[in-house]
Amino acid sequence: MFAVNPAGPPKSDISGGVLRTSPAFFSESSIAPILRTQLPVFGSRVNRNGLIRAVISSGDKTLETASTLEGKESNGSLLSSGGGIEVRAVVTVRKKIKETITEKIEDQWEFFVNVFGQGIVIQLISEEIDPATNSGKSAQSSVRGWLTRPLNNSQIVEYAANFTVPKDFGCPGAILVTNLHGKEFYLLEIVIHGFDGGPIFFPANTWIHSQKDNSESRIIFKNQAYLPLQTPPGIKDLRNEDLLSIRGNGKGERKPHDRIYDYDLYNDLGNPDKDKDLARPVLGCEERPYPMRCRTGRPPTKSDPFSETRIEKPHPVYVPRDETFEEIKQDTFSTGRLKAVLHNLIPSIAATLSSSDISFKCFSDIDKLYNDGVILKDDENKDVFENLLLGRMMKQVMSVGQRLLKYETPAIIKRDRFAWLRDNEFSRQTLAGLNPVNIEILKEFPILSELDPAVYGPPESALTKELIEQELNGLSLEKAIEEKRLFILDYHDMLLPFIKKINSLPGRKSYASRTIFFYTKTGFLRPIAIELSLPPAPSSPRNKRVYTHGHDATTHWIWKLAKAHVCSNDAGVHQLVNHWLRTHACMEPYIIATHRQLSSMHPIYKLLHPHMRYTLEINALARQSLINGGGIIEACFSPGKYAMELSSAAYKSLWRFDMEALPADLLRRGMAVEDPSMPCGVRLVIEDYPYAADGLLIWSATQEWVENYVNHFYTEPNSVTSDLELQAWWNEIKNKGHYDKRNEPWWPKLNTKEDLSRILTSMIWIASGQHAAINFGQYPFGGYVPNRPTLTRRLIPQEDDPDYEKFIHNPQHTFLSSLATQLQATKIMAVQDTLSTHSPDEEYLGQVNQLNSHWINDNEVLKLFKKFSARLEVIEEIINARNKDNHLRNRSGAGIPPYELLLPSSGPGVTGRGIPNSISI
């Protein structure tokens, strides 16, 4: 029992929302008796007795007291007075930026509790073994008198606890932290002063759970990287124990304070209990393979035992506690969501409060979104406000002035508002646009489908030799293929199995498409033919039609409609396959396996850690609001309710880990050829291919950094194969994280340093450069609907169609009514704007957050990282110079926006540039 202060309980009152405690209560005479009592040992693994010295600040004076715990010294961990080493632990905690009055009162109460040593218990664990216990030598103290010294950042506070440890204690390698408070706190780091060699850093950057939520102490390791076999004996057991706690037991529903990483299927996209039309198939099985997601353990739905019940916004979906957004990021994301809600009102006003959604009537309707904004009048919109159950704050926001909502002009039309109409711009965006990763060289002719001809008809394409040669300026098709001048954007086999289902949805009409491009001698890529296909049907034997650009007005408008269908397909494949699947979804198992199998002191964990930030949280939010049944993606992209099934089909037929490396992907698509004289071993077929040219610079720099890092830690010939954590990590990625692909022969081996470097470079590229290239241009390119329609609602009118005459009389109306409605367009524009936004706390490639400056205690590694950072700065200069080179006409010229998506640095907001370390949005 703690001694009771004879003076009675503290004299306190609550005034003005702040807990005020009588200073007299914290005088030396009142505190000393408490310090002389025995400290309880809370949740400790080894009993401790001995001398504990605590520094307590009271007002302007510092009191230093000492107390000898009762009982004999059991293990030599602490000495009685004399002969020991005085050490101090400085504990750095981050408070919330915005605190409510209640939270401020709670902070005052925590201070009061800490004075009695009942707030935080810390336990130093030596790297050396104590023979008496056969575990690390240890010393324990309570953090007392949590009064801070002034710091520049008001959210960062420091507290201290003093120890006296024996001279043979050795170097501390871990700290156990027990939080006796009723709520969690965010621990930035603990620094131990007093040992030889200077301060010892224990970076944490973690939430410390309350003991009432979990009785186990948290283990914080110092910033020294150790391979498993190098682990000092005193902390070897703690290394294993920490990993076991992170893995969990695979049972039960996860709680918000948990930091447990485990796998599950994509069985949380549908909501059959709410509406049978919202039921969605489970992804991650033999029929519909998919990467694994993070397990939440929620119970199954009543309607479908294989589907997991959903958590709807604003309630959070579980992710391990340290994966959640930090406060600055939360504010940014919340602001973006508010903006999206406001934008969703635009169609109601633009459609004159009609309950039916309507098309844009003319191009000037779209321009008004940027030029004039949307004018609102409270009296006209009263019913809308009430029906949407808008809160008082939003109603006030919406009544401020007439010009309330106004979109930024997207970059694609800012310099030249008619650029999107031109064929060369249509082609340019396959190399320097939002989705520059699907164009490939035409390797052979005729073009054949690999789909079952019994279901989908003859495999031959309608793109004939004669038709193509008409567009080759006298060049034969064979010669054009030989000279690598014919390219193709081929979505035929990926989309055709879904077209019948998609076209049965209300307001959806799509084709499977193939587009042929010719690379002219003047260095331009030109579209020469588009094939649009429907599934074969007895009523329409001509299921494949070919369109060319032509010169008369009718052919010209039909050609624009054909290009719109290609752009819609490209937008769907970009979002569902290249963006969501190949970066977000495929990265998630790597992150889960890294936490489950690699200790936080493992050098590869330290290398990957910045590239995992926020990804699990943004993926959970996407499953909740974007890719879920009835979510934004289904509402605004052509595949509708079949969106994630299409994504699964692409994973099944196309995804390979070994092809996710940028050089391998370029070679696979024929956009590069092998050339050992080049930095990455490849030479581009089209030199002016901005995504690939800049991407190879980033890839090369990342590869050099990773190789140097790996060589630094793995110095022995068998050090990779003997690293049991590393081998377990790679096996789990293959056999659990990508379970449906576990038996594929193409998985890379992990036997050498070279194997490891290639695997890690691919992962870091996917999380950084690849995601940046296909994410942060979403609003700059997609914010103007005609340039990049995300869905099409009408097939191209044929001469025998009833609507053909309407098309002839008003082709503009036919074109615009084929695209997204005003509601769909404004909704997707708002989402694209949010997804293209950099948060103020973004961490970019080659940069280290100041709060993480002690991430590793290795001067050689820090020099290597500095070299990597310097090389990225040079790359930024190279890219800026390329954007000013008039010979590179895919990134410079009249009205052409520069290609900046792979510039490493950026400020906050929608900038169209910047490579974050991780998939953070």
N, C-alpha and C positions, 0 to 999 in steps of 0.2 A: 504494500500500500504506500502511496505517496503521503508524506507528512502534510498535515493541514496547517495552514498559516494561522497562528494564534490570533492574528488581527481580524480573522473572519474573511469572508469573500471580498473580492475587490469591489471598491466603490466605483460604480460605472453608471452612466446614463446615456440615453440615445437622444442626441440633439441635432437637429438639422440633417437627419439621415445618417449620421456618423457615430459609431460607437466611441465614446470618450471614456477613458479609464484614468482614474486618479493616479498621477505620477508618484505620489507617496507610496503607493502600493508596491512599486517596482524598485524600492530603495534597496541598498546593499543588505541592510539588516533583515529585510523581509525575504530576500531571495536566498541568502546564504543557507538558512536551515533546509530549504528545499533541495539545494545542491548537495547537501551533506547526506541526503537519503540515498538508499540504493536505487540505481536506475534499473527498471525492468528490462528484460531482453525480449523484444517483440519479434517473433518469427525468425529468430536467428538460427543458423545451422549448427553453430558451435557455441557452447557456453563461454562467456567472457568474464573475467574478473581483473581488477587492477586499477591503476590511476587514470582518471579522465580529467583533462583540463578543458574548461569551456570559457570562451571569451563572451562576455555579455556587455553590450553597450546600453547605457541608460543615460539619456540626455546627452551631455557633452563628455561624460567620463566613461572610461572602459574599466570594467572590473574583471580581474582574473582570479579565479578561484580553483581550488583543487580538491578532489575528493577521492578517497580510496574506497573502492567497492569492498563489500564484506566478503569474507572467504579467502581462501588461499589461492595463489596464482596457480592455475591448472595447466597452462601450456606454454608459459614464457612469452605469450603474445604481448603482454604489457609489463612494464617494470613498476615497482614501487618507486618512491621518490629517489632520484639520483640515477645516473647511468643510462638514461634513455635519450631518445631523439625527440625534440620538440617539432611537431609538424602541424600544419594548419590545412584544413580543407575549406576552400572557398567554393560555395555552392551558388551557381547563377541560375536564376529562375526568370521566366518571361511571364509577365502579367497580361491580361487582356487589354486591348487598346481601348475598347469601350466597355465600361463597367456600369451596371445598374446600381441604384442605391443599395439594394439588397446585397449585391456582390461586394460593394465597398464595406458594408457592415461585416460580411463574412471574412473579408481580408483582415479587418481589425480583430475579429475573434481568433483568426489563425495566429496572429501575432501573440495574442494573449496566451494561447495554448502552447506556442513554441517556447515562451519564457519558462515554462515548466518542463521543457524537454519532452513533451508528449506529442510533438508535431511530426518530426522527421528523425528517423534513426538511420545512421550510416555506419557501414562496417567495411573497414579496409581489409582486403585480402591480398596477402603477399604472393609473389610468384614462387616463393620457396615453401617446401613442405615442412610442417610441424610434425616431428616424429611421434609425438604423443597422440595426435589425432589422425595422422596420415592424410591430412588435407592442408590447404594453405594456411599459413599463420594469419591471424586476424586480430583486429582491434576495433572496438565499437564505441561509438559516442552518439549522443543525441545532439542535434543541431539546436542550440539554445540562443535565446535572445535575438530573434530574427529582426534586427534593426539594421537598416541599410545605410551604406554610405552613398552620397550623391553620385549619380552617373549621368552621362549625356542623354541617354535614352530613358525616359520615365517609365517605360514598360519593362526594362531590364533591372532586376534587383539582385544584390549579392548578400549572402549570409555566410557566417563562418562557424566552424567547429574546430577545436584544438585537441590534439592527441599527444601523448607521450608514448613512443613505441621503443622497444628494445633495439640496441645497436645491431643485433643480428636479424632484425625483422626482414631485411631484404627489400627489394623494390615492390611496391604495390602494383598488382596487375588488374585488379577488379575492385569494384565497390558495390556492395549490396545496399540498396535504398529501400527503406520501409516508410510508407506514408500513412501516418496515424490519423491524419485529418479525415473529415467526412467526405471530402471531394478530391478529385485529381488535381495535379498541378503540372505545369510544363517545365521540365528541367532542360536547360541548355547545355550546361557542362559542369563538371567539378574539377577543380585544379588543386593538386596537393603540393604544398610548399614545405621545404625543410629537408628533403632528401638530397644526397649528393647528385650533382648533374643538373640542378635546376628544377623548375616546376614540372610536374607530371600531369598531363592533360587527359581527362576522361570525357570526351565529347559525347553528349547524350542526344539532344534534340528529340526528346521523347516525352510522352505523357506518362506520369507516374501515377498508377491507379491507387485508389484508397484501399487500405487493408480490409475495410468492410466489404469491398467488392471482390477482393482476391487476397488471401492471406499470405501468398508468396511474395518475397521481396523481389524487386527488380535488380537485375545484374547489369552493371555498366562496366565495360572494359576500357582500358586505356587505349590511346591512339597508336599503339604499336601493332603492325600487321604481322601475323604469324600464320604460316601454313600449319595444318593439323599436327604434323610430326614435330614441329618446332615449338609447340605450345609449352610454356613453362609448367612444371609439374603442379605447382600450387593452384593453378587456375584451369587445369585440364578438365576436371569434373564439372566446373562451372560452365565451361564451353559447351559441353554435351547437354548439361541441364537446361541451359538457355534455349538451345535448339529444340529440345523436347517440349518445352513450354510453348514455343511458337507453333509447333505442329499441331498441338491439341490431340484429341482422341477421336475426332471425326463424328462426335455425337452431340446432340442437343442444339438448341438455337443459340446463335452467337449474341452476346450482349454488347452494348456500345463500348464498354471499357476493355473488351477483349483485344488482344493482339495476336489472334490465331489465324494462320494462313492454311487454307485447305481448298480442295477442288470440288467442283460440281458441274453438272450439265447446264446448258441454257434452257432451263425449264421454267423460267420466271417471266417470259415475255408476254404470255397471254393472261387473260382474266376471265376464265369460263364461269366463275361464280357470279360475276357481275352481269355478263351477257355472253350467250353462247357464240355470238358472232365475234367475240374477242378471244376465243380459244385459239391457241397457236401450237403447232407441233413442237415437240422437244428436239433441240439440236444437241448433237454430241452422241450419236448412236450410229450403228452400221448403216442405216438407211439415210440418215441426214448427219454426216460427220461435222464436227466443229471443235475448235479449241475449247479447253475448259475455262470456267470462270471461277471467281472466289466464292467459296461456300458460305452461306448465311444460316443454313439449318432451319429455315422457316418451315412450318407444317405444310402438308399438301393441301390442294384445294378440295372442296367437297365434290365438285363435279368431275374432277380428273385426278386420280391418286398419283399420277406421274408428273403433274405440274405443281409448282410451288406457289403458295399464296403470295400475293403482291403487297408491297408497301407503297402506297401512293403518296405523291408529294402533297404537302410539304414535309412529311415525315421522312427521315433519312433511311436509306438502305445501308445495311451493315457493310463496313469495310474495316479491316484492322485499324485500331485507334490511331496509329501514327500515319495512316494513309489519308486521313481526312484533310480537307482544305484548311490552310491556316487562315487567320482572321481577315487578312488583306484580300486573299483570294476569294473568300466567302463573300465579302462586300462587293467585289467586282462581279462575281457571278450573279449575285442577287440583283445588282443593278441591271445586268444584262437581261435577266429574266423579267424584271419590271418593264424594261424597254420592249421586250417581246410581247408582253401582255398588252401594252399600250398599242403596239403596232397591229395587234390582232383586231383592234377596233376599227382600223382604217377601212376595211371593206364594207363594214356596216354603214359607215358614213358615205363612202364613195358610191355605194349602191343605193343611196338615198334611203337608208334604213330598211331596205327590202330584206325580207327573210330569205329570199333566194339569192344565191351567189351568182355574179355575172362576170362576163369576160371584159377585158379592156376593149373599148370601142375603137380607139385609135392610138397611135404611138404617143400622141401628146398626153394621153391619160397617164402613161408610164412616166413621162417627163415631169409631170406635176408632182410626183412623189419626191423629186429632188429639187425642183425649182420653186414650187409654191408651198409645199407642205399640204396638210389637210386642215381645212377650216372647220371648227366645231362650234356649235351654238348649244348652250345648256338646255334651253327649252325644247329644242328638237331632239336632243339625245337623252332626255330624262329617262325614258323607258329603257333605253339601252343600258344606261348606268345601273338601273335597278335590276334588270334581268341578269346582268353580269355580276351582281352582288359585289360591286366595287366598294372598297372601304372608303372611309371619310377622307383619308389622306389622298387617295387617288382621285377622288371627285374634285378635291381642291386643286390638285395638279392639273386636271383636265379643264378647269375653268379659268386658267391663267392665260389670257390673251386668245386671239383667234388663231394665229399661226402656231399650232401646238406641236405637230409631228412633221418632221422633215428628214428624209434620208440623205446621207452623204452621197454625192455623185460617185458611182463606182469608177475605178481607175480605167476600166476598159473603154468608157465613153467620155472620160474627162478631157482627153487630148483630142479625140476625134470621135464624135458621136455616131458617125456612119461607118466606122471601121468594121464593125461586126458584120456588115452586109457583104464585104468583099471576100472572094474565094481565098485570096492569099492570107487573110486574117484567120479564116476558118482553118487553114492548114497550119499557120504559124502557131496556133494554140495547141496543136498536137505535139509541138516541140518545146514551147515556152509558156504554156497555159497552166491551168489548174490540174490537168490530168495528162502529163506528158509521158506516161509509163505504159501505154498500150499500143502505140504505133510500132509496127515491125516491118522488116523488109519482106517483099514478096519473093519467096525462095523458089517456088515451083508453080507450074501451070499445066493443066487447068486447076482451078481452085475446087477442092473437094471437101464435103462435110464428113465428119466422123460419126454423125448421128445415125441411128438405125433407119435405113431406107424404108423398111416396112411400115414405120410410123411416120417418118418425116419426109418421105418421098425421095426421088433420085438425088444422089449426093452431089451431082455436078452443079456448079454455080451458073447463073444466067449471065455472068460477066464473061463474054466470049472474047477470043483472040481478035476477031475482026473489029469488035466494038472498041476495045482498048487501043488498038493500033490507030484508029481514027484520031486519037488524041495525042499521039506520040511524035508528031511533026516529022513523019517519014521514017522514024526509027522502028525496027522490028521489035516485037515483044521479047523474043529471045535475047536480042542484043541489049534491050533495056534491063532485063533481069541480070544478064552477065555483068553489066556495068553498074549494078546496084543502084538503079534509078527508079525502081517501082516499089512502092510501100503500100501497106494495107492496115486499116483499122477494122478488125474483124470481130464482131459481136454476134455472129450468126449462131454458132453452136451453143454459146452460153445462154442466149435469150430465147431461141426458137421453142425449146420445151416448155417455156412459161407463157408464150404469147397468147395461146388460146385462153388460159386462165386469166391473164391480165386483161384481155379484151372483153371478158365477161363482166368485169367490174364496172360500175357506173362511172362515167366520165373518164374512161381510160381507153385509148386506142393506140397500139404500138406495133412496130415491126421488129424483126431481127434484121440487123444491118451489116453490110460490108461496104467499105469505102476504099477506093483505089486512088493513090496519089502518085504524081510523076514529078521527079526532081529535075528541074530544067538546067540547062547549061549555064544559065545566068545565076544559079544558086537559089532558086525559089522552089518551094514545094507547092504543087498545084493539084487540087482535087479534080479528077477527070471522070469518075463514074461512081454512082451509089446504087447498090443493090438492096432493095427492101423486100423482105420475105414474110409471108404468113404461113401458118400450118396448112398443109394440103387439105382440101375439102372438095367433095363432089360438086358443090355449087360454084366453086371458083378454082378451076383447074390451073389457071395462071396464078400460082401463089408467089412467084418471084418476078419482080419488075426492076428494071434498070433505068436510072435517070442520069442524064448528063446536063451540063449547064446551058447549052443552047444559046440562042441570040434573040429570039422573038420574045415578046412580053409574057405570053402564056407559059412558055417553057421556062423562062426566067423565074416566074413566081413558083412554079412547081418545083424547080430546083431548090429554091429557098425553103419550101416545105420539106423536101427530102433532107436538106441539111439540118433543119430543125429536129427531125426525127433522129438523125445521127447524134446530134448534140444531146438530146434527151437520153438516148441510150448511154452515151458517154458519161453523162451526169450520174445516172443510176449506177453504172459499173464503178465509177470513181468513188461514189459515196459508200456503196455496200461492199465492194470488194477491195479496191486499192486503199481506201481510207479506213473504213471500220475494220474489215477483216485483217488485212495485211499489216496494219500498224496496231490499232487499239486491241483487237481481240487476240492476235497472235503474241503480243507483248505480255499480256496478262499472265500466262503460264510461266514465262521466264521470271517474272517478278515473284510469283508465288514460290517457285522452286528455289530462287535465290535466298529468300528469307527462311525457308524450311530446311535447306541443306547446307548453306554456307554461313558459318558464324560471322557475326559482325566484325570480328577481328581478322577474318580471312581477307587476303589482299584482293581477291576477285570481287568479293562483296563490296569492299571499299571503292573499287573501280566502277562497279555498276550502280552503286547507291544513288548518285545524282541523276541517273537516267531512269529511275523508277518513280520519281516524285509525282504525286497526284494522279497517276494513271489509273489505279484501282478505283479511286473516287470518281473520276470523270467517266469511267466505264460503267460504274454503278448508276450514276445519274443518267447516262445514255439509255441503259436498260429500263430505267424508270420512266423516261419522258420522250426519248427520241426514237429508239428502234423497237419499242414495245408495240403490242397490238393496239391499234388506234392512235399511235403516236405520230410525231411530226413527220418522220420519214415515210411512213405508210400514207399519210395524208398528202404529201407533197411530191412524191417521186412515182414514176410510172408503175413500178411493180406492185405498189399498194400493199395489200395484206400478204403478198407472196415475197416481200422484200428479203426477209431473212432466210427463206427457203432458197432463194437465188444465191444469197451469200454462201450458204452451206454447199450448194452445188458447185460453186466456184472453188471452195476449199477442197472439195472432193476431187475435182478434175484438174485443178491448176496449181494449187499451193505446194511448194517444196521449199524446205528451209535452205537448201544449198543454192537455190536460185534467187534468194532474197538479197544476196550480196550485189551491190550495184554493178561491178564489172561482169559478174555472171549473168545478171539480168539483161544487160546490154548485149552480151554475146548470144544469149538465148533468143532474143528478139532480132538478131542480125543487125542491130544498130551500131555495133562495133565489131572489129576483127582483132584477133590476137596480134600483139606487137610488143615483143620483149623490150624494145628500146624505149617504150613509153612508161611514165611513172607507175601506172596501175596495170601495165601489161596489155593494154587495149588501146586501139585507135578508132576514133569515131568515124563512121561512114559519112555522116553529115557533120562537118566541122562546126557549123553554126547551129548547134543543138544545145541551147542554154541550160536546160535542166541537167543534161548529162555532162556537159563541159564543166559547169560549176560543181556539180555533184561529185565528179571525180577528184576535184581539188579537196573537197571536204573529206571524201573517203580516204584519199591518200594521207592526209594529215592525221586523221583518226587512226588509220592503220599503223602509221609510224609510232604514234603515242602508245597504242595498245601493245605493239610488238616490243617496244623498249620497256614498258611496264612489266610485261610477262617475263621477258628475259632477265629482268632485275630480280624477280622473286623465284623463278624456276631455274636454278643454276645447275642441277644435276640431270644426267640423261634420263633417269626414270622418275623425275620429280612430279611429272604430270600424272603418270599412271599410279604412283604411290599415294597421291592425294585422294584420300577416301571421300572427303567432303565434295571435292570437285567431281569425282566420278559419280557419286550419288546424285549430285545436282544435274548432270547431263542425262543420266539414266531416267531421272524423274521427269525432266522436260519431255523426253521422247515417249516414255511409257505411261505417264499420267497426264501431263499438261496437254500433250497432243496425242491422246490415247488412240484416237481413230486412225492415226498415221503411224502407229508404233512399229508396224512391220515393214515399212517402206525401206527399200535397199539404199536410198539416196542419202539417208542421214549421215552426216560426217562422223568419222571416227574421232575419238579424243585420246590420242596416245602421245602426242608431241606438243612442244611449245608452239609450233606452227599451226597445228590443228586448233589449239586453244585460241590463238590470236585471231584466226579467221572467224571462228564462232563468235568471239566477243566483238570484233569489228562489225560484223553483221548486225548484232543486237543493238549496238550503240548507234549505228547508222539508221536503223529502223526507228529508234526512239527519238533521234534528233533530226538529221538531215532529211530523211525520207518523209517523216511526218510533216516537217515544216514545209516541204515543197508541195505537198498535196493538201495542206490544211489552210494555211494563212492567206491563200489567194481566193478563198471561197466567196467572200463579198466583193473583192476587187474585180473578179471575173463573173461571178454568178449574180451579183446585185442588179444587173440589167437583164431582165427575164428573156428578151429576144436573143441575146447573145448565148445564153446557156439555159434553155428551158429544162426544168427538171421533170416535166411530164408532158405528154401529148394527149389530146382529148378527141382528135379526129384523124381518120385515115385521109390520105391524099385523094381528093375527088377525081374520079375517072369520068370519061365523056358520057358514059351511060348511067351515071349516078344522078339522083334527083337534085343534089346540091351543086352540080357542076355549073349550072347557069348562074347561081348566086356567086360562085367563085369568079366566074368571068366578069360579072358586073361589079364586084367589090372584093378583089383578091386580098386587100389589107384586112378586111373583116374576117375572111376565111383563115388567114394566117394567124391573127391574134386569137381567134376563137379556138384554134387548135392548141394553144398554149395554156398555161395555168390560169385559173380564174383570179380575180383580184384578191379574194380571200387567200387562196393558196399561195399566190405570189408574194403578198405582203408578209404572210406567215414565214415562208422559207427565207425571205430577205432578212427578216428579223433574226432568225436563227443563224443564218450565214454570217450576219454582222457580229453576233455574239461569239460564234466559233472562230472568227478571224481575229479576235481581240487578244492582245497580250496583257496579262495582269501586271500591275506595278511590281509584284514580287517575283516576276519571271526570272529564272536562272538560265543563262545562255551558255552555249557550248564554249568551253575554254575559260569560263569564269567560275569563281568560287564565292559563295555568299560569305560575307565578312563574319557572320556568326558561325560558319563552318570552317574557319581558317585553320583550325587545329585538327583537320580530318585525318591526318596521318603524320606519324613521327618518323620521317625518313627524308633527309635532305636531298638524296639523289632523286627520289620520286618527285619531290617538289621542283627540282631543277628540270626534270623531264616535262612536268606539267607546264612550267613556265615557257619552255621551248614550244610546246603544243599551242599555248595561248598566243605566243608571238607569231607562229606560223599562220594562225587563223587571222590575225591582224593583217598580215601580208596578203592572204587570200582575199580579204575584203577589199584591199586596194586593187588587186587584179580584177575582181568582178566589177568594181566601179569603172575601171579603165575599159573593160570589155563593153560596158553599157554606153560608152562614148565612142566606140570604134564604128565608123560608118560602114566598114566592110561586113560587119555582123548585123545583117538587116533583120534578123528575128528578135533583136533586142535594142535596136536604135533606128532612128529615122523619123520622118514627119509623122506625128501622131502615135508613134509606137511607144508603149510604156516600157521602161527598162526592166530587165529581168532581175529582180531583187529578192526573190523568195529564199535564196540560199546565201544571202548576206548574213554572216554570223550574228551581228548585233542588232538591237532594236530598242526603241523606247516603248512605253506602254501604248495600248490602243490598237486600232486597225491600221497597221503600217505597211502590210504587204511585204515584210522582210523580217529577218531574225530567226535564229535556230535555237529554240529552247533545248536544254539538256534532255528533257523528257516529254512524253505525251501528256501535256498538262491541260489540254482543252479539246 
